[in-house]
Amino acid sequence: MTAPQNPITRAIWDGTLPIKFSLDSTEAAELGAKTLVEPYFLEAPRCSYFPLLTSQIRKYFVDMSLNFIGDDAEIWYDVDGIPLKWHYPIGLLYDLHTGYRPDSNSPPPLPWPVTVHFKNFPIDKLIRAQAIDATQDFFMSMIKEADFLRNGSTKKVMNLSKNDQTQLWDGLWSSFSQKYRTENYDRFWSINYRLVTNDGQLPKHVPLRIYLPDNCPVIQEPIAPSDENGNQLTLGDVLHQILPELFPSPLPTENAFAAPVIHGVIPQLNIPILWASQNLCYPDNFLHIVVLLDS
């Protein structure tokens, strides 16, 4: 089955980030490096997860004669000393940690410098289960949570056949292969389209999460797609409702003290929140919104 043609979801699926992976300098000598270890450059899908890239990153550094015999679950990443949450999509991590505003006059910080660690896993900051199987389990739990928010149950996901559920994950896992990008998009969205559109029914709530800087707690509140009069809520309505001090008005023409960033883009505040959740969500079916404060 071919996925419905949607240029927006396709552009999001094809979105990539050039990343520069450098080995932690304090670990290099301990791992047997005799000379400077050159970094590894990779163009990673925004919608993917770091554990899905770990095997090729590990292979590169081990091929550089590093003495590492542990498994992939021991490898972790940081940016500027801050461990990266492996269960967040890569694009979300970039938007959150760089704080880059696409409406600024400065160029984006690319390639994104990420440090690779083979030792000293920060168990107080990261969940120690970042193998591929654990990533799949977490991803499917998010899919189910999104379904629960839309319907009050996970029945639509649970009613998918085992083959359909596997097809969702396989399409995402293989998404970084340029050769099969279109095929994997079709595999994933031919199944996921039925979930995000809710089979044409108005959802009870929109699956969304809001991220603020400075390690603030993630905001997740039950947001209906329309008000009590049946009028569709906009992105501006939702941000004004949840963060009135940063968005004193839902109108895009009014001054705000912050900007929402989704997939590296600042969207218009007047877009319907239901449309945004169906077209701008990550593969886990959540609309992940990074809020960047005005400088």
N, C-alpha and C positions, 0 to 999 in steps of 0.2 A: 504494500500500500504506500502511495506517495503522499508526502505531507502537503497540506494546503500551502499554496504559494503566498508567502508573507515576506515582503522585502525587509521589514523591520526585524522580525525574529531571525531572518537569515543573516542580516548584517551583524546582529549581536552574536550569533553562532560563529561567524567568521572572524570576529574581533580577536586580535592577538596583541601581545605585549613582548617587545624584545627585553630579555632579562640577562644580566651579567651575574653568573654564579661564581663567587670567589670562595676559596677554602679559608676558613678561619686561620689567621696567621699563627696564633698560639698553638694550634693543634697540628700544623703542618709538620713540624720537626718531630713531634711525638708519634706521628703516623709514618715516619721514615722518609719524609721529603728531604732530599739533599740540596735541591735548588729551588728557586722560586717556582711555584706551581701556577701555570697560566690559568686564567679564569675560563669558564665554559659559557658560551653564549647560546641562547636558545630563544626562539620565538614561540611563546607559550600562549595557548588559547585563554582568553579572559574567563571563559566559563568553566575551565578545568580546575583541578586541585593539585597542590604540590605533591602529594603522595603518588599521583599518577605519573609524575615526571621523575620521581626519585631513582628508579632503576637505571635510567640512562645517565642521570647525573652521577650516581654512584659509579657506574661503569667507566665514565670518563676519568674520574679522579683515581680510581683503582688502577686503571690502565697507565696512569702517571706514576706507577710504582708505590702507591700509598699502601701501607700495611693495615688494611681494615678487613676484619673477618666477621664482623657483626652482621645483623640483618638490617633491612631497609627501615624497620620500625625505630631504629636508634638514630636515624638521620633527621635533623631538624634544621630550620632556617630562621634567620633574623634579619631585620633591617634597622640599622642604627642602634643595635643592642636590644631591640624589642623583638622577642620571639613571635613568629608569624603563626596564627591559628590555622592549622592544616585543614580544618573542616570548613573554612571560609573559601569561597571561590577566589581565584587569583586576581581577577579584575576588581573585586570588592576590596581585597587587601591592598591593592595598588592605590585605589582612590582614597582609602582610609588612611594609609600610612604616608603617602606623599603629600596629601593635602593640596594636590594640584588643582587649580581652578582653570578650566578651559577658557574662561573669559578674560584671563590675565594676558599681559603682553609678553610674558616670559615663555620660553619653550618648555615642553614637558620634560621631566627628568627621565630621559631614556638614553641608553638602556637602563633599566631599573637595577640598581646594585643590590644584590641579595647575598648574604653570607651563608655558607653551608657549614654545618657542624656534624661531626661524626662522634662526638663525645659530649659528656656532661648534659644529658637531656634535662631540661628545666621542668621537672615533674610538678613544681608548684605553680607553673604558668600554662602548661600545655597538657592536654589529654594524651596519655602515653598509649596510643593505640592507632598510630597513623599509618598502618599497613593498608594495602588496597582493599582487603575485605572489610576492614573497619570503616574505610571511606565509603564504600558501597552501602554498608549498613546505615551510616549517618545520613547519606544522601537519600536513601529510601525513607528514612524516618522523617526527613524534612518534606518529602513528597506527600507522605501520609498526614503530617501536621497541616500542610497547606489544604489538603482535601477536607480535613476536619474543620478548619476555619470556614471554608466555603459552604459546607453542608451539615456540620454538626455531627458528622461521622466520617469514617474512612472507607465507607462502603464502595465508593467508585474505584478507589485504588485496589482494595482487597478483591473486587470482582474482576480485576484484570487477570488474564491467564498468566501462568508462570512464564510462558514464552514472552508475553507482552512486557512483564516487569523486567525480564532479562534484557529485552530489546531496548528498554529505556536506558539501563545502565551501560550496555555495550555500546550504544550510540554515543554516549558521553565519554566513556573511557577511551574510545578510539578517535575522538574528535580532533586530536592534535595532528593526525595524519592528513597532510594536505591532499594526498592522492585520493583519499576516500572521504573528504570533507562533505561533499554533496550527498553521498550515499549515507553517511552517518547522520546528517541532518534529517534526511527523510526517515531513517529508522527511528530516530528519537521523536520527531515531531508528529509523525503519523500516529503515534500512541499518545503523546503528551497533549496534542491539540484538544482531544476529548476532555482532558482533565482541566486545562486552563479556561476553556470556554464553558465548562460545567454543563455540557450537553445542551447549551442554549438557555439554561435556567439562571435566574438572577441569584448570585451567591448571598449567603447570610453575611459573610464578612470577607474582606480582602486580605489575603496573606501578605503582610508587609513588615519590614523591620527598618528601624531608623538608627543610624550610627552617628554619634557625636565625637568630636576630637577629645584628646586628653584621657583616653581610656575610660570614658563615661559608660555606664551600663547601657546595653542595647535596649531600645524602646520597642516594645511590641504590644500593641493594644488592639482590641477588636474594633475594626473600622467597617461600618456598613458602606456599601457602594452608593447609597442614596439617603436623603433625609426623610423625615417622617411624612413629608408631602410627596414623596416619590421623585424629587429632583435629584439628578445625578450629582454627586459630590466631585469636586475637582481635586487635583493634587494640592492646590493652594488652600482649599477648604480643610483638607486633612492636616497639613502642616500648621495652619493657623489654629486648628483645634488642639493639636498635641503640643505645639511649641509656640504659644502666642507671643512670648517675649521676643523670639527671633523672627517670627512672621506675624506682625501685628495686624495684617490684613490678608485675606485670601486672594486679593486682586493682584495680578501681575504688574499693574501700573503703580502700585503703592510701594513705598520704600520698605525694604526688609534688611535685616542685619545678618543674613546668612543666605546661602544658596544650596539647593539640593543638587547632588550629582548622582546620576544613574548611568552606569556603563561609560564613565568618563565624559558624559555630556550633561549640561545643565538644561533640563527640560522646561517647557513653558508651564507656569503654574495653573493655567486654565484648562489643561488636558483632563478629561474625566479619569478619576482614580481607577475605575473598572477597566477602562481601555488600557491604562498604564500597566495594571497588574496582568493583563492578558498578553500584552505586546512587549513589555519591557522587563518582564520577570527573568530571573536566572533559571537555569534548568531545574533547580530545586523547587520552582514555582513560587518563590517568594520575590516580592518587589523589594530589593535591598537599596535603601536610600542613604547615601552619605551626606550629612549636612556640614558644610564648611562655612566657618564664620568669616564675616568681612574683616579685612585687616584694618 
